């Protein structure tokens, strides 16, 4: 009885996690479609080697 409950509970939690991940709006968004922001300029002194 306890084994069935433990297996059922873990499967239910995995099902809920998968359902919540599939319902996300950003699932279909490809980050390569967006242009990357330019790197901010460095501040401070540059060190010589």
N, C-alpha and C positions, 0 to 999 in steps of 0.2 A: 504494500500500500504506500509506504513512504517512498519507495523507489519510483513508483508511477507518478507520485506527486512531484518529486524532484525533476524527473524527466519532463513532465508536462509543464512545470513552471519555467524551466530553462528554455524550452521550445517556445513558450508563450512570450517570454522576454525577447528572444531573438526575432520572433515575428513582429512584435511591436517596434523594435529597433529598425528592422528592414522597412516596415511600413512608413515610419517617420522619415527615414532617409529618402525613400522614393517619392515622398510628397513635397520635398524641398524644391523651391523655385530655382535655386542656383545649380541644380543637378545637371541641367542641359547647357549651362553657360560654359563656354570655352574661354579660359583666361588668355589664350593666345589671340583671341579676337580683339581684345582691348589693347590700346597702345600703352606701352609702359611709360610711367612718369620719368622725366629726366632726373638723374641723380643730383642731389643738392650739392652746391659748391662746398669744398672743404674749407674749413676755417682753421686758422692757426699757422704756425711756422712749419715749413717743410724742413726736414732734417737732411743733412748731407751725409753720405756714407764715407 
